């Protein structure tokens, strides 16, 4: 009887933590003119197929960031820099995915692109 209770308890714990185990990480660094963006630049990523925010963070002193998206699929990464919301389509999957990004000016507007 005790063994059955332990098995049920272990299955319950596994079920609770399984979604976070399959979560994908999106990480990288962001540069402008070859230099990292300053610390504190806001980023957020949407859930695949929606505009709902899946995770948000800020850059560190090296211009690096880390985000987690539990669902797989196409999402939008949004970087708020110099009062402009710069968007880039990204893909989340079970493995961690590196997105090294560059902010540059094109036709007088800031754009975000993959390095």
C-alpha positions in Angstrom: 0.0 0.0 0.0 2.8 2.4 0.9 4.6 1.7 -2.4 1.4 2.6 -4.3 1.1 5.9 -2.5 4.7 6.7 -3.3 4.2 5.8 -7.0 1.2 8.1 -7.2 3.0 10.9 -5.4 6.0 10.6 -7.8 3.6 10.7 -10.8 2.0 13.8 -9.4 5.3 15.5 -8.9 6.4 14.6 -12.4 3.2 15.9 -13.9 3.6 19.3 -12.1 7.1 19.8 -13.2 6.9 18.4 -16.7 5.7 21.6 -18.5 8.6 23.6 -17.2 11.1 20.8 -18.2 10.0 21.2 -21.8 10.3 25.0 -21.7 12.5 26.6 -24.3 15.1 29.3 -23.6 15.8 32.2 -25.9 19.0 34.0 -25.1 21.8 36.0 -26.6 23.2 39.5 -26.6 22.2 42.8 -28.4 24.7 45.3 -29.9 24.5 48.6 -31.6 27.5 50.0 -33.5 29.6 47.0 -32.2 28.9 47.8 -28.5 26.5 46.1 -26.2 23.3 47.8 -25.3 23.3 49.4 -21.9 22.1 47.5 -18.8 18.3 47.7 -18.2 17.0 47.7 -21.8 13.5 46.0 -21.6 12.7 42.9 -23.6 9.6 40.7 -23.8 8.6 37.7 -25.8 5.0 36.7 -26.7 3.5 33.3 -26.5 3.4 31.5 -29.9 0.5 32.7 -32.0 -0.7 35.3 -29.6 0.2 38.8 -28.3 0.2 37.6 -24.6 3.5 38.1 -22.9 5.3 34.8 -22.1 8.3 36.3 -20.4 10.1 39.6 -19.9 13.5 40.7 -18.7 16.2 43.4 -19.1 19.7 43.3 -20.5 22.6 43.0 -18.2 25.8 45.1 -18.3 27.0 43.0 -21.2 23.9 43.5 -23.3 22.9 39.9 -22.7 19.4 38.5 -22.0 17.6 35.2 -21.2 13.9 34.5 -21.7 11.7 31.4 -21.3 8.9 30.3 -23.5 7.0 27.2 -22.4 5.2 26.7 -25.7 6.8 25.8 -29.0 6.3 27.9 -32.1 6.7 31.3 -33.7 6.8 34.2 -31.2 7.7 37.9 -31.3 10.7 39.3 -29.4 10.2 42.9 -28.5 13.1 45.2 -27.5 12.2 48.6 -26.1 15.2 50.8 -27.0 15.2 54.6 -27.1 11.4 54.7 -26.7 10.9 52.5 -29.8 9.5 48.9 -29.7 11.7 46.9 -32.0 10.2 43.5 -33.0 11.7 40.4 -34.4 10.1 37.0 -35.2 11.7 34.2 -33.2 11.1 30.5 -32.8 10.9 28.7 -29.5 11.4 24.9 -29.2 12.5 22.5 -26.5 16.2 23.3 -26.8 17.7 26.7 -25.9 18.1 28.9 -28.9 20.6 31.7 -29.2 19.6 35.0 -30.9 22.5 37.5 -31.1 20.9 40.7 -32.2 21.9 44.0 -33.8 20.1 47.3 -33.5 20.8 49.6 -36.4 19.3 52.6 -38.2 17.8 52.1 -41.6 16.0 54.9 -43.5 16.0 57.0 -40.3 14.3 54.3 -38.2 15.8 51.8 -35.7 15.4 48.2 -36.7 16.3 44.9 -35.0 17.9 42.1 -36.9 19.7 38.8 -36.2 23.5 39.0 -36.3 
